[in-house]
Every structure is written in C-alpha cells, then in structure tokens.
Amino acid sequence: MYTDHKAIPTKFRRAILEETLEKRVSKVPLSLCNEIIDRILEEEAENATLKNYQIEYIKGSKRDKISAVGRQETLVWLDRILDYGENKDPSVVIAVSQAGRLINGYLNCEWIHPEPKDKLVVKSAQKISAY
C-alpha cells in the first residue's frame, strides 16, 4: 500500500500514533502502518453500509420497496407512507431494515422493535442456603 512514511496522510498518521503509542510514524514499521490503515479502511466501509436503509411496505393494494440513505431520509419516507401521522388504517404494514437486519416494524398502527439477535439474557440465580 504505502511504500514511504511521508506518503501516509495525516488522518492515518494520528490513528497509527494512537495505536502504537509512538511519538513519530517513522519509527513504526511500514508493514504495521499498512496493517493499521487497512483495518481503518475496513471499518469505514462497514460503517458506510449502516447508512443504507431498506423500507418495505404494504398500503392498501400497493406493495413497494424503498432504499434510503441515512436516518433522516428514512424518517421522511416513513412520514410519507403514514400520511404524516394521520394513518388510521390497521392494514398498513412496514418493515425497516438496516444492513440487511430488521430494526423496526409497523403493524396494527403500532411500531414494534424486534430484540437483537445477540441480546444477552440474564437468568436469575437461585438462592443459596447457608449451612
């Protein structure tokens, strides 16, 4: 990727210094610098996918899918679908997905929020009797 320390942009230099706790980027081996930069770029690409929302809805006889970028645009589309809060029709069904995972749903004029797949469930401990 980078073959010279001088070619590394400031944005990456700061991250390299924070991770390695060095005072100068030139003291960090180029292979490690490139590894850190690759990791940063992967995280940025993954975060970019989280900006994409998919809205699927059924309203009357109309069934449609809408792709939205960002939370604000998604909320605007939902307002339009629900007639700006005036919807009283219980047959309207909406599913909102983010990066392929269902995050919200609208059913019977109520919003539902599914539990995350990785939710931790704490089970109550049984009382331990003293001897």
Buried (B, 14 or more C-beta within 10 A) or exposed (E): EEEEBEEBEEEBBEBBBEBBEEEEBEEBEBEEBBBBBEEBEEEEEEEEEEBBBBBBBEBEEEEEEBEBEEEEBBEEBBEEBBEEEEBEEEEBBBBBBBBEEBBBBBEEEEEEEEEEEEEEEEEEEEEEEEE
